Amino acid sequence: MAGNRQECKQQRRAKKPLDPARLRDLALSYVARYATSSAKLERYLARKLRERGWDENEQARPDIQGLVSRYAELGYIDDEGFARSKSASLMRRGYGKRRVEQVLGQDGISPLMREDVAPAEAELRHAALALAKKRRFGPFGREAPDPARREKQVAAMLRAGHDLDSARKMVDAQSETAAEEWAHELDEEIPDADW
């Protein structure tokens, strides 16, 4: 009996193959629901096409790239806006420059655009501070870290994309106040800083 239910569910879940209208509907629903880049939308549509197949009655193969380009022209997709938003979000979570560039690269953002949205040094310091507070590194911990724990904290900051100097300064700060002062030294470099 249980096996029969599973078969019924699988039959019910079978989706119809895609045709141009269904492909456009999928794309439109995706861009309406998620902030995305052109490359992410293209990968999503290619995956859906692999999963569901293409309607045999349709003569022409789908032009995914053309559809993505059209949505970019209409303003449904804005790679630069997406990159700025994603970069700011990652920085608030405490990630460093390398990690931000890596994520944007995976999202299909071009190297030139990644360079344009790259965070300033002051923003990187704020991200290091955010990570140290969140993970209780250095002076934000309950007790002063022993050498082994200190090395683990520095390594975690490096994995989060921070450079070695920033990681060491944050972990080795004498107090929370000293760490915050170091992070805020360059605040005048940040346009419209609202820390």
C-alpha positions in Angstrom: 0.0 0.0 0.0 2.8 2.4 1.0 4.6 1.7 -2.3 1.5 2.5 -4.3 1.2 5.9 -2.6 4.7 6.7 -3.5 4.1 5.8 -7.2 1.0 8.0 -7.2 3.0 11.0 -5.8 5.7 10.5 -8.4 3.1 10.4 -11.2 1.4 13.5 -9.8 4.7 15.4 -9.6 5.7 14.7 -13.2 5.9 18.1 -14.9 5.1 18.8 -18.5 8.0 19.5 -20.8 8.9 23.1 -21.3 7.7 25.1 -24.3 8.6 28.8 -25.0 5.7 30.1 -22.8 6.4 27.9 -19.9 10.1 28.8 -20.1 9.2 32.5 -20.0 6.9 32.0 -17.1 9.6 30.1 -15.2 12.1 32.9 -15.8 9.6 35.6 -14.9 8.6 33.9 -11.7 12.3 33.4 -10.7 13.3 37.0 -11.3 10.2 38.2 -9.4 11.0 36.1 -6.4 14.8 36.3 -6.2 17.4 39.0 -6.7 19.6 37.3 -9.3 22.3 37.8 -11.8 22.1 37.0 -15.5 24.4 34.0 -15.1 22.3 32.6 -12.2 19.1 32.9 -14.2 20.7 31.2 -17.2 21.9 28.3 -15.0 18.5 28.0 -13.4 16.7 27.8 -16.8 19.3 25.3 -18.1 18.7 23.1 -15.1 14.9 23.3 -15.5 15.3 22.4 -19.1 17.5 19.4 -18.2 15.0 18.3 -15.6 11.8 18.7 -17.6 12.9 18.4 -21.2 11.7 20.4 -24.2 8.4 19.9 -25.8 8.8 17.7 -28.9 6.1 19.7 -30.8 8.3 22.8 -30.7 10.7 23.0 -33.7 13.3 25.5 -32.4 15.4 24.8 -29.3 15.0 27.4 -26.5 17.1 30.5 -26.6 17.9 30.8 -23.0 20.6 33.4 -23.5 18.3 35.5 -25.6 15.6 35.3 -22.9 18.1 36.3 -20.2 19.3 39.2 -22.4 15.8 40.4 -22.9 15.0 40.4 -19.2 18.2 42.4 -18.6 17.1 44.9 -21.2 13.8 45.2 -19.5 15.5 45.8 -16.1 14.3 42.7 -14.5 17.9 41.7 -14.0 20.6 44.1 -12.9 24.0 42.5 -12.5 25.6 45.6 -11.0 22.8 46.1 -8.5 22.8 42.5 -7.6 26.6 42.6 -7.1 26.4 45.7 -4.8 23.6 44.2 -2.8 25.3 40.8 -2.4 28.6 42.4 -1.5 27.1 44.6 1.1 25.2 41.6 2.6 28.3 39.5 2.8 30.3 42.4 4.4 27.6 42.8 7.1 27.9 39.1 7.9 31.6 39.6 8.4 33.1 38.2 5.2 36.3 39.7 3.7 37.3 40.8 0.3 38.5 37.5 -1.0 35.3 35.7 0.0 33.1 38.4 -1.4 34.9 38.2 -4.8 34.6 34.4 -4.7 30.9 34.4 -4.2 30.3 37.1 -6.8 32.4 35.1 -9.3 30.3 32.0 -8.6 27.2 34.1 -9.2 28.6 35.0 -12.7 29.6 38.6 -12.0 32.4 39.7 -14.4 35.8 40.5 -12.9 35.5 44.2 -14.0 32.2 44.6 -12.2 33.6 42.8 -9.1 36.4 45.3 -9.1 33.9 48.2 -9.3 31.9 47.0 -6.3 34.9 46.0 -4.3 34.7 47.2 -0.7 37.0 50.0 0.6 39.5 49.4 3.4 37.2 50.9 6.0 34.4 48.6 5.0 36.8 45.6 5.3 37.7 46.7 8.8 34.0 46.9 9.7 33.5 43.4 8.3 36.4 42.0 10.4 34.9 43.6 13.5 31.5 42.1 12.7 33.0 38.7 12.3 35.1 39.0 15.5 32.0 40.1 17.5 29.8 37.4 16.0 32.3 34.5 16.6 33.7 36.0 19.8 37.2 36.2 18.6 40.0 38.1 20.4 38.8 40.6 22.9 35.2 39.6 22.3 35.7 36.2 23.7 35.0 35.2 27.3 38.7 34.8 28.1 42.0 35.6 26.4 42.8 33.0 23.8 45.7 30.6 24.3 48.1 30.3 21.4 46.3 27.4 19.8 42.9 29.0 20.0 44.4 32.3 18.7 45.7 30.5 15.6 42.3 28.9 15.0 40.7 32.3 15.2 43.2 33.8 12.8 42.6 30.9 10.4 38.8 31.3 10.6 39.2 35.0 9.7 41.4 34.0 6.8 38.8 31.5 5.6 36.2 34.2 5.8 38.3 36.2 3.3 40.1 38.7 5.5 43.8 39.4 4.9 46.4 38.2 7.5 47.1 41.7 8.9 43.4 42.4 9.6 42.9 39.0 11.2 45.9 39.5 13.5 45.0 43.0 14.5 41.4 41.9 15.3 42.4 38.8 17.2 45.3 40.4 19.0 43.4 43.6 20.0 44.0 44.4 23.7 40.3 45.3 24.3 36.9 45.6 22.6 37.4 49.3 22.6 40.8 49.0 20.8 39.3 46.7 18.2 36.4 49.1 17.6 38.8 52.1 17.3 40.9 50.2 14.8 37.8 49.4 12.8 36.5 53.0 12.8 39.9 54.7 12.1 39.0 55.0 8.4 35.3 55.8 8.6 35.6 59.0 6.6 36.5 56.9 3.6 33.1 55.3 3.5 30.5 57.4 1.6 27.3 57.7 3.6 28.7 55.5 6.4 25.9 54.7 8.8 27.7 52.5 11.3 
